[in-house]
Amino acid sequence: GQQLNQSPQSMFIQEGEDVSMNCTSSSIFNTWLWYKQDPGEGPVLLIALYKAGELTSNGRLTAQFGITRKDSFLNISASIPSDVGIYFCAGQIRGSTLGRLYFGRGTQLTVWP
Amino acid sequence: ETGVTQTPRHLVMGMTNKKSLKCEQHLGHNAMYWYKQSAKKPLELMFVYSLEERVENNSVPSRFSPECPNSSHLFLHLHTLQPEDSALYLCASSQAGWHEQYFGPGTRLTVT
């Protein structure tokens, strides 16, 4: 099946630093989503992207839909301790009719105070 | 209640038990999903219901049996599970065919 390559697998950063992570696929996607999952909870939708080149912000988070339609990026500015968690990318392949999402393996973010 | 709720949050069961997981969405959606989340693996889609009809079954073993009595409720019936079925089971909902899926908090299942 379709696989998404998400990197990095984990990040250890100091509070206040900026964070970047990305996701790539071998297929063209028409939707990219970014989720955050806290321990013991379900993923929470952070940002949804629908057009190539689209840049969308949600507070300190900014995500971009890559021009090639095969990648997406998430940036977190001025990280704080509550940013700790696992960040997942997810996407829907162009032509898919059932809303089926493919997920990356996640980026584990640790923020040191 | 708001969003997507799941009960129980934790479940320990023996291999010969029968149990059910429940999911309820309060978002007015008409599609619901079951996912399995195991350590170090991407989320695995198990079942999709759209407009109360099962539209996808991803080669899931028959010891997992879904039920969707209406667009707000989804069940996963479990019987004769194996230890490797231990995982976090997540329910999600969306508008049918729409991409934004909203997840519940999950049920942490341990099979002994």
gemmi code that builds the backbone of each chain (N, CA, C; Angstrom):
import gemmi

chains = {
    "A": [
        ("GLY", (0.815, -1.206, 0.000), (0.000, 0.000, 0.000), (0.850, 1.257, 0.000)),
        ("GLN", (0.219, 2.378, -0.095), (0.912, 3.663, -0.120), (1.628, 3.887, 1.211)),
        ("GLN", (2.873, 4.355, 1.143), (3.607, 4.681, 2.367), (4.000, 6.142, 2.348)),
        ("LEU", (3.902, 6.769, 3.486), (4.385, 8.126, 3.656), (5.679, 8.076, 4.451)),
        ("ASN", (6.676, 8.790, 3.957), (7.953, 8.877, 4.658), (7.972, 10.165, 5.453)),
        ("GLN", (7.949, 10.024, 6.762), (7.938, 11.195, 7.632), (9.278, 11.294, 8.335)),
        ("SER", (9.846, 12.496, 8.359), (11.124, 12.688, 9.038), (11.182, 14.055, 9.701)),
        ("PRO", (11.992, 14.170, 10.778), (12.730, 13.074, 11.390), (11.817, 12.182, 12.226)),
        ("GLN", (12.352, 11.040, 12.679), (11.568, 10.158, 13.548), (11.403, 10.768, 14.920)),
        ("SER", (12.434, 11.468, 15.385), (12.363, 12.101, 16.704), (13.223, 13.353, 16.714)),
        ("MET", (12.866, 14.270, 17.607), (13.588, 15.520, 17.745), (13.664, 15.881, 19.226)),
        ("PHE", (14.832, 16.331, 19.643), (15.031, 16.789, 21.021), (15.506, 18.235, 20.925)),
        ("ILE", (14.701, 19.166, 21.404), (15.043, 20.571, 21.228), (14.874, 21.325, 22.536)),
        ("GLN", (15.456, 22.520, 22.550), (15.358, 23.409, 23.708), (14.115, 24.285, 23.532)),
        ("GLU", (13.471, 24.581, 24.635), (12.337, 25.494, 24.606), (12.734, 26.792, 23.897)),
        ("GLY", (11.855, 27.283, 23.023), (12.143, 28.512, 22.300), (12.673, 28.285, 20.894)),
        ("GLU", (13.165, 27.091, 20.628), (13.686, 26.791, 19.285), (12.536, 26.537, 18.313)),
        ("ASP", (12.868, 26.694, 17.021), (11.916, 26.375, 15.976), (12.094, 24.920, 15.538)),
        ("VAL", (11.029, 24.329, 15.029), (11.029, 22.917, 14.652), (10.523, 22.786, 13.221)),
        ("SER", (11.142, 21.887, 12.466), (10.644, 21.583, 11.119), (10.578, 20.085, 10.920)),
        ("MET", (9.522, 19.619, 10.316), (9.397, 18.209, 9.976), (8.701, 18.103, 8.625)),
        ("ASN", (8.873, 16.973, 7.944), (8.255, 16.870, 6.630), (7.789, 15.458, 6.343)),
        ("CYS", (7.032, 15.382, 5.282), (6.421, 14.127, 4.874), (6.471, 14.056, 3.353)),
        ("THR", (6.864, 12.885, 2.824), (6.881, 12.714, 1.372), (6.155, 11.438, 0.984)),
        ("SER", (5.619, 11.445, -0.220), (4.928, 10.257, -0.719), (5.383, 9.966, -2.138)),
        ("SER", (5.089, 8.775, -2.609), (5.408, 8.418, -3.988), (4.238, 8.723, -4.916)),
        ("SER", (3.084, 9.025, -4.338), (1.889, 9.332, -5.132), (1.521, 10.798, -4.980)),
        ("ILE", (0.735, 11.292, -5.911), (0.227, 12.659, -5.822), (-0.952, 12.679, -4.868)),
        ("PHE", (-0.906, 13.590, -3.922), (-1.961, 13.727, -2.928), (-2.796, 14.968, -3.226)),
        ("ASN", (-4.073, 14.908, -2.899), (-4.901, 16.104, -3.052), (-5.259, 16.734, -1.715)),
        ("THR", (-4.843, 16.115, -0.641), (-5.065, 16.654, 0.704), (-3.905, 16.241, 1.585)),
        ("TRP", (-3.450, 17.183, 2.397), (-2.473, 16.862, 3.442), (-3.036, 17.353, 4.777)),
        ("LEU", (-2.895, 16.512, 5.787), (-3.344, 16.863, 7.136), (-2.194, 16.649, 8.111)),
        ("TRP", (-2.168, 17.466, 9.139), (-1.197, 17.282, 10.220), (-1.952, 17.126, 11.539)),
        ("TYR", (-1.572, 16.078, 12.276), (-2.187, 15.762, 13.560), (-1.115, 15.755, 14.645)),
        ("LYS", (-1.569, 15.998, 15.894), (-0.704, 15.830, 17.068), (-1.374, 14.849, 18.019)),
        ("GLN", (-0.563, 13.950, 18.576), (-1.087, 12.970, 19.518), (-0.326, 13.068, 20.836)),
        ("ASP", (-1.066, 13.302, 21.905), (-0.481, 13.292, 23.251), (-0.553, 11.872, 23.796)),
        ("PRO", (0.303, 11.539, 24.760), (0.288, 10.173, 25.321), (-1.088, 9.788, 25.842)),
        ("GLY", (-1.556, 8.599, 25.463), (-2.827, 8.095, 25.960), (-4.051, 8.739, 25.346)),
        ("GLU", (-3.852, 9.538, 24.291), (-4.983, 10.216, 23.650), (-5.002, 9.913, 22.161)),
        ("GLY", (-6.100, 10.302, 21.508), (-6.169, 10.156, 20.063), (-5.542, 11.348, 19.357)),
        ("PRO", (-5.222, 11.208, 18.073), (-4.662, 12.336, 17.306), (-5.663, 13.484, 17.214)),
        ("VAL", (-5.130, 14.691, 17.297), (-5.938, 15.895, 17.176), (-5.530, 16.626, 15.901)),
        ("LEU", (-6.500, 16.985, 15.081), (-6.212, 17.662, 13.819), (-5.698, 19.071, 14.084)),
        ("LEU", (-4.531, 19.380, 13.472), (-3.919, 20.696, 13.650), (-4.192, 21.591, 12.447)),
        ("ILE", (-3.863, 21.075, 11.259), (-3.944, 21.873, 10.038), (-4.352, 20.960, 8.891)),
        ("ALA", (-5.187, 21.488, 7.988), (-5.583, 20.782, 6.771), (-5.193, 21.635, 5.566)),
        ("LEU", (-4.648, 20.988, 4.532), (-4.189, 21.670, 3.321), (-4.828, 21.024, 2.112)),
        ("TYR", (-5.287, 21.859, 1.148), (-6.038, 21.312, 0.028), (-5.513, 21.695, -1.348)),
        ("LYS", (-4.575, 22.649, -1.402), (-4.089, 23.103, -2.712), (-2.577, 23.135, -2.724)),
        ("ALA", (-2.000, 22.726, -3.864), (-0.553, 22.764, -4.016), (-0.054, 24.178, -3.776)),
        ("GLY", (1.008, 24.286, -2.971), (1.575, 25.586, -2.656), (0.912, 26.286, -1.482)),
        ("GLU", (-0.201, 25.755, -1.020), (-0.936, 26.397, 0.076), (-0.096, 26.440, 1.346)),
        ("LEU", (-0.122, 27.580, 2.010), (0.578, 27.783, 3.268), (-0.468, 28.189, 4.299)),
        ("THR", (-0.593, 27.425, 5.376), (-1.636, 27.686, 6.363), (-1.038, 27.706, 7.758)),
        ("SER", (-1.489, 28.649, 8.570), (-0.995, 28.769, 9.934), (-2.092, 28.519, 10.943)),
        ("ASN", (-1.670, 28.021, 12.100), (-2.558, 27.815, 13.235), (-1.734, 28.177, 14.463)),
        ("GLY", (-1.800, 29.453, 14.846), (-0.963, 29.913, 15.959), (0.505, 29.864, 15.580)),
        ("ARG", (1.297, 29.130, 16.387), (2.737, 29.030, 16.099), (3.046, 27.936, 15.068)),
        ("LEU", (2.043, 27.279, 14.588), (2.235, 26.201, 13.617), (1.961, 26.716, 12.210)),
        ("THR", (2.827, 26.314, 11.279), (2.640, 26.636, 9.876), (2.894, 25.384, 9.062)),
        ("ALA", (1.999, 25.085, 8.144), (2.173, 23.910, 7.295), (2.049, 24.318, 5.837)),
        ("GLN", (2.738, 23.583, 4.977), (2.702, 23.875, 3.547), (2.441, 22.616, 2.742)),
        ("PHE", (1.647, 22.774, 1.708), (1.357, 21.720, 0.731), (2.388, 21.895, -0.379)),
        ("GLY", (3.260, 20.918, -0.584), (4.342, 21.060, -1.545), (3.854, 21.225, -2.974)),
        ("ILE", (4.638, 21.947, -3.754), (4.288, 22.237, -5.142), (4.160, 20.967, -5.976)),
        ("THR", (4.966, 19.974, -5.677), (4.923, 18.720, -6.439), (3.696, 17.884, -6.079)),
        ("ARG", (2.992, 18.261, -5.023), (1.832, 17.535, -4.483), (2.234, 16.206, -3.847)),
        ("LYS", (3.541, 15.982, -3.677), (4.017, 14.746, -3.079), (4.676, 14.976, -1.733)),
        ("ASP", (4.579, 16.184, -1.206), (5.192, 16.421, 0.090), (4.487, 17.539, 0.839)),
        ("SER", (4.759, 17.559, 2.149), (4.197, 18.594, 2.999), (5.162, 18.845, 4.145)),
        ("PHE", (5.106, 20.049, 4.700), (6.027, 20.450, 5.755), (5.236, 21.053, 6.910)),
        ("LEU", (5.733, 20.839, 8.123), (5.150, 21.462, 9.302), (6.266, 22.158, 10.062)),
        ("ASN", (6.050, 23.412, 10.393), (6.991, 24.170, 11.204), (6.302, 24.623, 12.477)),
        ("ILE", (7.036, 24.552, 13.583), (6.569, 25.067, 14.866), (7.566, 26.121, 15.298)),
        ("SER", (7.093, 27.314, 15.554), (8.011, 28.380, 15.962), (7.975, 28.543, 17.476)),
        ("ALA", (9.111, 28.936, 18.028), (9.230, 29.241, 19.461), (8.594, 28.152, 20.319)),
        ("SER", (9.121, 26.953, 20.238), (8.524, 25.795, 20.903), (8.396, 26.005, 22.414)),
        ("ILE", (7.361, 25.379, 22.977), (7.111, 25.419, 24.419), (6.926, 23.981, 24.901)),
        ("PRO", (7.031, 23.739, 26.206), (6.941, 22.358, 26.704), (5.673, 21.609, 26.291)),
        ("SER", (4.558, 22.298, 26.160), (3.312, 21.601, 25.802), (3.266, 21.179, 24.333)),
        ("ASP", (4.293, 21.540, 23.558), (4.383, 21.046, 22.180), (4.829, 19.590, 22.134)),
        ("VAL", (5.262, 19.059, 23.262), (5.702, 17.659, 23.322), (4.582, 16.741, 22.857)),
        ("GLY", (4.944, 15.755, 22.039), (3.966, 14.791, 21.554), (4.457, 14.181, 20.266)),
        ("ILE", (3.582, 13.431, 19.625), (3.899, 12.827, 18.332), (3.090, 13.543, 17.257)),
        ("TYR", (3.771, 13.986, 16.220), (3.135, 14.683, 15.119), (3.049, 13.735, 13.922)),
        ("PHE", (1.844, 13.612, 13.373), (1.619, 12.725, 12.231), (1.194, 13.539, 11.026)),
        ("CYS", (1.733, 13.162, 9.873), (1.180, 13.661, 8.631), (0.205, 12.613, 8.109)),
        ("ALA", (-0.749, 13.057, 7.354), (-1.711, 12.151, 6.717), (-2.125, 12.785, 5.402)),
        ("GLY", (-2.447, 11.938, 4.449), (-2.844, 12.481, 3.160), (-3.835, 11.587, 2.450)),
        ("GLN", (-4.508, 12.192, 1.507), (-5.446, 11.457, 0.671), (-4.942, 11.499, -0.762)),
        ("ILE", (-4.877, 10.301, -1.380), (-4.391, 10.210, -2.753), (-5.421, 10.795, -3.712)),
        ("ARG", (-4.929, 11.493, -4.740), (-5.805, 12.052, -5.756), (-6.630, 10.928, -6.392)),
        ("GLY", (-7.918, 11.139, -6.469), (-8.797, 10.139, -7.070), (-9.463, 9.228, -6.073)),
        ("SER", (-9.020, 9.263, -4.828), (-9.633, 8.436, -3.798), (-11.025, 8.965, -3.487)),
        ("THR", (-11.987, 8.083, -3.367), (-13.367, 8.526, -3.204), (-13.917, 8.294, -1.800)),
        ("LEU", (-13.209, 7.559, -0.974), (-13.792, 7.199, 0.315), (-13.219, 7.999, 1.473)),
        ("GLY", (-12.445, 9.036, 1.182), (-11.834, 9.774, 2.274), (-10.743, 8.991, 2.965)),
        ("ARG", (-10.213, 7.949, 2.298), (-9.178, 7.128, 2.910), (-7.910, 7.924, 3.090)),
        ("LEU", (-7.385, 7.909, 4.312), (-6.151, 8.619, 4.639), (-5.006, 7.627, 4.802)),
        ("TYR", (-3.830, 8.061, 4.384), (-2.587, 7.340, 4.661), (-1.789, 8.163, 5.663)),
        ("PHE", (-1.186, 7.463, 6.622), (-0.494, 8.150, 7.713), (0.998, 7.879, 7.682)),
        ("GLY", (1.774, 8.883, 8.095), (3.188, 8.672, 8.341), (3.381, 7.991, 9.689)),
        ("ARG", (4.659, 7.640, 9.989), (4.952, 6.945, 11.245), (5.071, 7.890, 12.430)),
        ("GLY", (5.088, 9.180, 12.162), (5.121, 10.143, 13.253), (6.497, 10.684, 13.567)),
        ("THR", (6.527, 11.904, 14.082), (7.749, 12.533, 14.600), (7.531, 12.777, 16.081)),
        ("GLN", (8.363, 12.142, 16.908), (8.277, 12.313, 18.363), (9.063, 13.563, 18.748)),
        ("LEU", (8.372, 14.558, 19.290), (9.009, 15.815, 19.672), (9.157, 15.901, 21.183)),
        ("THR", (10.375, 16.153, 21.628), (10.662, 16.395, 23.043), (11.218, 17.795, 23.182)),
        ("VAL", (10.670, 18.571, 24.115), (11.107, 19.945, 24.333), (11.657, 20.065, 25.739)),
        ("TRP", (12.925, 20.453, 25.847), (13.562, 20.637, 27.144), (13.352, 22.062, 27.613)),
        ("PRO", (12.974, 22.251, 28.880), (12.749, 23.612, 29.377), (14.048, 24.387, 29.523)),
    ],
    "B": [
        ("GLU", (-21.656, 15.860, 25.930), (-20.469, 15.276, 25.304), (-20.207, 15.952, 23.957)),
        ("THR", (-18.954, 16.145, 23.646), (-18.612, 16.751, 22.367), (-17.602, 15.869, 21.653)),
        ("GLY", (-17.479, 16.082, 20.348), (-16.459, 15.381, 19.587), (-16.756, 13.901, 19.474)),
        ("VAL", (-15.707, 13.109, 19.571), (-15.796, 11.663, 19.439), (-15.405, 11.026, 20.775)),
        ("THR", (-16.285, 10.193, 21.301), (-16.004, 9.534, 22.571), (-15.867, 8.031, 22.357)),
        ("GLN", (-15.037, 7.413, 23.189), (-14.827, 5.974, 23.113), (-14.866, 5.381, 24.507)),
        ("THR", (-15.486, 4.216, 24.614), (-15.492, 3.480, 25.879), (-15.306, 1.995, 25.611)),
        ("PRO", (-14.625, 1.282, 26.524), (-13.893, 1.836, 27.651), (-12.581, 2.463, 27.190)),
        ("ARG", (-11.908, 3.158, 28.061), (-10.608, 3.726, 27.711), (-9.504, 2.680, 27.840)),
        ("HIS", (-9.689, 1.735, 28.728), (-8.716, 0.655, 28.919), (-9.477, -0.651, 29.039)),
        ("LEU", (-8.909, -1.711, 28.455), (-9.547, -3.024, 28.507), (-8.472, -4.096, 28.535)),
        ("VAL", (-8.580, -4.987, 29.515), (-7.711, -6.152, 29.576), (-8.605, -7.367, 29.414)),
        ("MET", (-8.283, -8.225, 28.478), (-9.118, -9.395, 28.245), (-8.272, -10.622, 27.951)),
        ("GLY", (-8.802, -11.757, 28.340), (-8.143, -13.017, 28.030), (-8.458, -13.431, 26.613)),
        ("MET", (-7.712, -14.409, 26.126), (-7.854, -14.818, 24.736), (-9.200, -15.468, 24.449)),
        ("THR", (-9.898, -15.942, 25.471), (-11.181, -16.607, 25.231), (-12.369, -15.679, 25.489)),
        ("ASN", (-12.101, -14.443, 25.917), (-13.204, -13.524, 26.238), (-13.874, -12.967, 24.992)),
        ("LYS", (-15.080, -12.413, 25.210), (-15.757, -11.615, 24.190), (-16.038, -10.254, 24.805)),
        ("LYS", (-15.651, -9.225, 24.093), (-15.893, -7.868, 24.576), (-16.240, -6.988, 23.386)),
        ("SER", (-16.727, -5.774, 23.679), (-17.026, -4.819, 22.615), (-16.478, -3.447, 22.954)),
        ("LEU", (-15.993, -2.757, 21.935), (-15.576, -1.367, 22.056), (-16.687, -0.504, 21.455)),
        ("LYS", (-16.899, 0.649, 22.101), (-17.966, 1.533, 21.634), (-17.397, 2.889, 21.246)),
        ("CYS", (-17.944, 3.455, 20.196), (-17.566, 4.787, 19.744), (-18.836, 5.574, 19.455)),
        ("GLU", (-18.835, 6.834, 19.846), (-19.971, 7.706, 19.563), (-19.451, 9.052, 19.098)),
        ("GLN", (-20.020, 9.561, 18.000), (-19.595, 10.887, 17.531), (-20.760, 11.863, 17.630)),
        ("HIS", (-20.419, 13.090, 18.048), (-21.406, 14.145, 18.296), (-21.177, 15.300, 17.332)),
        ("LEU", (-20.646, 14.990, 16.153), (-20.244, 16.021, 15.200), (-21.160, 16.102, 13.981)),
        ("GLY", (-22.194, 15.259, 13.942), (-23.087, 15.266, 12.790), (-22.481, 14.647, 11.542)),
        ("HIS", (-21.438, 13.846, 11.720), (-20.787, 13.201, 10.582), (-21.556, 11.973, 10.130)),
        ("ASN", (-21.230, 11.477, 8.936), (-21.911, 10.284, 8.436), (-20.941, 9.208, 7.960)),
        ("ALA", (-19.693, 9.323, 8.323), (-18.715, 8.258, 8.057), (-17.934, 8.000, 9.335)),
        ("MET", (-17.658, 6.740, 9.618), (-16.925, 6.381, 10.827), (-15.891, 5.312, 10.495)),
        ("TYR", (-14.805, 5.327, 11.275), (-13.646, 4.501, 10.966), (-13.121, 3.835, 12.231)),
        ("TRP", (-12.581, 2.630, 12.085), (-11.780, 1.994, 13.135), (-10.346, 1.892, 12.637)),
        ("TYR", (-9.419, 2.312, 13.526), (-7.992, 2.191, 13.260), (-7.344, 1.401, 14.393)),
        ("LYS", (-6.244, 0.742, 14.056), (-5.406, 0.091, 15.057), (-4.059, 0.817, 15.083)),
        ("GLN", (-3.603, 1.161, 16.285), (-2.306, 1.823, 16.417), (-1.396, 0.977, 17.290)),
        ("SER", (-0.359, 0.445, 16.673), (0.648, -0.332, 17.396), (1.933, 0.467, 17.445)),
        ("ALA", (2.769, 0.156, 18.412), (4.037, 0.876, 18.564), (4.869, 0.731, 17.294)),
        ("LYS", (5.501, 1.833, 16.904), (6.448, 1.860, 15.789), (5.811, 1.584, 14.433)),
        ("LYS", (4.482, 1.632, 14.346), (3.819, 1.375, 13.054), (2.902, 2.521, 12.717)),
        ("PRO", (2.675, 2.772, 11.429), (1.672, 3.783, 11.077), (0.279, 3.307, 11.485)),
        ("LEU", (-0.617, 4.248, 11.611), (-2.010, 3.895, 11.873), (-2.510, 2.944, 10.783)),
        ("GLU", (-3.175, 1.870, 11.229), (-3.711, 0.893, 10.285), (-5.228, 1.020, 10.219)),
        ("LEU", (-5.730, 1.334, 9.032), (-7.173, 1.410, 8.849), (-7.753, 0.002, 8.875)),
        ("MET", (-8.791, -0.194, 9.695), (-9.427, -1.514, 9.785), (-10.738, -1.550, 9.009)),
        ("PHE", (-11.634, -0.645, 9.355), (-12.972, -0.635, 8.753), (-13.417, 0.793, 8.496)),
        ("VAL", (-14.241, 0.951, 7.448), (-14.855, 2.230, 7.138), (-16.348, 2.008, 6.958)),
        ("TYR", (-17.135, 2.832, 7.606), (-18.579, 2.854, 7.373), (-18.926, 4.233, 6.820)),
        ("SER", (-19.648, 4.233, 5.719), (-20.121, 5.473, 5.130), (-21.624, 5.370, 4.960)),
        ("LEU", (-22.338, 6.313, 5.537), (-23.807, 6.284, 5.506), (-24.323, 4.935, 6.011)),
        ("GLU", (-23.676, 4.462, 7.087), (-24.054, 3.236, 7.804), (-23.802, 1.955, 7.013)),
        ("GLU", (-23.119, 2.077, 5.888), (-22.794, 0.885, 5.108), (-21.293, 0.654, 5.158)),
        ("ARG", (-20.893, -0.614, 5.392), (-19.459, -0.882, 5.435), (-18.899, -0.808, 4.026)),
        ("VAL", (-17.927, 0.069, 3.826), (-17.390, 0.268, 2.485), (-15.951, -0.195, 2.371)),
        ("GLU", (-15.325, -0.519, 3.481), (-13.959, -1.003, 3.403), (-13.683, -1.931, 4.568)),
        ("ASN", (-13.004, -3.017, 4.268), (-12.591, -3.979, 5.277), (-11.192, -4.401, 4.883)),
        ("ASN", (-10.213, -3.890, 5.608), (-8.831, -4.055, 5.181), (-8.220, -5.370, 5.612)),
        ("SER", (-8.763, -6.473, 5.128), (-8.199, -7.800, 5.430), (-8.023, -8.001, 6.921)),
        ("VAL", (-9.020, -7.557, 7.657), (-8.946, -7.705, 9.107), (-9.443, -9.095, 9.496)),
        ("PRO", (-8.762, -9.768, 10.433), (-9.210, -11.112, 10.846), (-10.643, -11.092, 11.364)),
        ("SER", (-11.333, -12.201, 11.186), (-12.748, -12.266, 11.547), (-12.988, -12.204, 13.053)),
        ("ARG", (-11.940, -12.284, 13.843), (-12.133, -12.131, 15.292), (-12.470, -10.677, 15.668)),
        ("PHE", (-12.348, -9.783, 14.693), (-12.813, -8.401, 14.848), (-14.078, -8.243, 14.010)),
        ("SER", (-15.163, -7.798, 14.633), (-16.428, -7.681, 13.919), (-17.034, -6.310, 14.189)),
        ("PRO", (-17.121, -5.439, 13.165), (-17.669, -4.108, 13.394), (-19.185, -4.090, 13.259)),
        ("GLU", (-19.771, -3.068, 13.866), (-21.212, -2.860, 13.748), (-21.476, -1.367, 13.782)),
        ("CYS", (-22.324, -0.892, 12.873), (-22.661, 0.531, 12.825), (-24.179, 0.656, 12.762)),
        ("PRO", (-24.847, 0.708, 13.912), (-26.317, 0.723, 13.927), (-26.917, 2.036, 13.412)),
        ("ASN", (-26.173, 3.127, 13.513), (-26.621, 4.417, 12.987), (-25.393, 5.286, 12.777)),
        ("SER", (-25.583, 6.464, 12.228), (-24.427, 7.274, 11.834), (-23.656, 7.847, 13.022)),
        ("SER", (-24.201, 7.735, 14.219), (-23.513, 8.291, 15.386), (-22.769, 7.252, 16.210)),
        ("HIS", (-23.057, 5.986, 15.982), (-22.490, 4.941, 16.828), (-21.759, 3.888, 16.018)),
        ("LEU", (-20.652, 3.429, 16.584), (-19.840, 2.399, 15.940), (-19.325, 1.473, 17.031)),
        ("PHE", (-19.397, 0.184, 16.766), (-18.913, -0.808, 17.726), (-17.855, -1.678, 17.068)),
        ("LEU", (-16.981, -2.216, 17.892), (-16.036, -3.237, 17.433), (-16.131, -4.401, 18.400)),
        ("HIS", (-16.691, -5.503, 17.913), (-16.866, -6.695, 18.732), (-15.625, -7.565, 18.617)),
        ("LEU", (-15.147, -8.009, 19.767), (-13.892, -8.743, 19.841), (-14.132, -10.131, 20.412)),
        ("HIS", (-13.542, -11.146, 19.787), (-13.635, -12.488, 20.371), (-12.437, -13.319, 19.948)),
        ("THR", (-11.978, -14.140, 20.876), (-10.847, -15.034, 20.643), (-9.632, -14.283, 20.115)),
        ("LEU", (-9.284, -13.202, 20.790), (-8.154, -12.388, 20.333), (-6.822, -13.040, 20.676)),
        ("GLN", (-5.777, -12.549, 20.014), (-4.416, -13.003, 20.227), (-3.611, -11.903, 20.921)),
        ("PRO", (-2.530, -12.257, 21.605), (-1.715, -11.229, 22.265), (-1.245, -10.138, 21.308)),
        ("GLU", (-0.986, -10.474, 20.044), (-0.521, -9.449, 19.099), (-1.612, -8.455, 18.714)),
        ("ASP", (-2.845, -8.697, 19.171), (-3.924, -7.737, 18.956), (-3.899, -6.612, 19.985)),
        ("SER", (-3.037, -6.719, 20.967), (-2.887, -5.647, 21.955), (-2.415, -4.389, 21.245)),
        ("ALA", (-3.149, -3.298, 21.451), (-2.847, -2.045, 20.739), (-3.807, -0.972, 21.237)),
        ("LEU", (-3.646, 0.228, 20.693), (-4.609, 1.312, 20.902), (-5.575, 1.291, 19.719)),
        ("TYR", (-6.865, 1.165, 20.003), (-7.878, 1.145, 18.952), (-8.564, 2.501, 18.930)),
        ("LEU", (-8.467, 3.133, 17.771), (-8.967, 4.487, 17.603), (-10.176, 4.502, 16.680)),
        ("CYS", (-11.152, 5.281, 17.064), (-12.328, 5.527, 16.238), (-12.210, 6.945, 15.687)),
        ("ALA", (-12.680, 7.156, 14.486), (-12.680, 8.489, 13.890), (-13.972, 8.685, 13.116)),
        ("SER", (-14.300, 9.939, 12.855), (-15.477, 10.228, 12.055), (-15.175, 11.393, 11.120)),
        ("SER", (-15.985, 11.485, 10.056), (-15.858, 12.587, 9.098), (-17.157, 12.682, 8.321)),
        ("GLN", (-17.261, 13.704, 7.502), (-18.322, 13.699, 6.507), (-17.930, 12.682, 5.439)),
        ("ALA", (-18.882, 11.951, 4.905), (-18.597, 10.899, 3.928), (-17.789, 11.471, 2.765)),
        ("GLY", (-16.659, 10.804, 2.465), (-15.815, 11.226, 1.358), (-14.957, 12.437, 1.664)),
        ("TRP", (-15.127, 13.011, 2.836), (-14.351, 14.198, 3.192), (-13.101, 13.786, 3.929)),
        ("HIS", (-12.092, 14.657, 3.869), (-10.773, 14.231, 4.286), (-10.487, 14.421, 5.765)),
        ("GLU", (-11.094, 15.414, 6.376), (-10.762, 15.727, 7.755), (-11.446, 14.742, 8.682)),
        ("GLN", (-10.645, 13.892, 9.290), (-11.163, 12.911, 10.228), (-10.844, 13.354, 11.648)),
        ("TYR", (-11.815, 13.159, 12.518), (-11.675, 13.552, 13.911), (-11.682, 12.286, 14.756)),
        ("PHE", (-10.678, 12.187, 15.618), (-10.448, 10.955, 16.367), (-10.983, 11.032, 17.789)),
        ("GLY", (-11.353, 9.868, 18.300), (-11.633, 9.715, 19.717), (-10.345, 9.489, 20.486)),
        ("PRO", (-10.437, 9.359, 21.816), (-9.236, 9.184, 22.641), (-8.653, 7.780, 22.585)),
        ("GLY", (-9.406, 6.832, 22.045), (-8.880, 5.484, 21.896), (-9.213, 4.568, 23.071)),
        ("THR", (-9.150, 3.278, 22.806), (-9.242, 2.240, 23.833), (-7.921, 1.485, 23.829)),
        ("ARG", (-7.251, 1.480, 24.975), (-6.004, 0.721, 25.104), (-6.363, -0.708, 25.460)),
        ("LEU", (-6.135, -1.623, 24.519), (-6.506, -3.027, 24.686), (-5.281, -3.871, 24.970)),
        ("THR", (-5.374, -4.670, 26.005), (-4.312, -5.626, 26.333), (-4.924, -7.019, 26.348)),
        ("VAL", (-4.365, -7.915, 25.550), (-4.836, -9.297, 25.479), (-3.827, -10.177, 26.202)),
        ("THR", (-4.322, -10.876, 27.214), (-3.407, -11.711, 28.021), (-3.608, -13.195, 27.726)),
    ],
}
model = gemmi.Model(1)
for chain_id, residues in chains.items():
    chain = gemmi.Chain(chain_id)
    for i, (resn, *xyz) in enumerate(residues, 1):
        res = gemmi.Residue()
        res.name, res.seqid = resn, gemmi.SeqId(i, " ")
        for name, pos in zip(("N", "CA", "C"), xyz):
            atom = gemmi.Atom()
            atom.name, atom.element = name, gemmi.Element(name[0])
            atom.pos, atom.b_iso = gemmi.Position(*pos), 0.0
            res.add_atom(atom)
        chain.add_residue(res)
    model.add_chain(chain)
structure = gemmi.Structure()
structure.add_model(model)
structure.setup_entities()
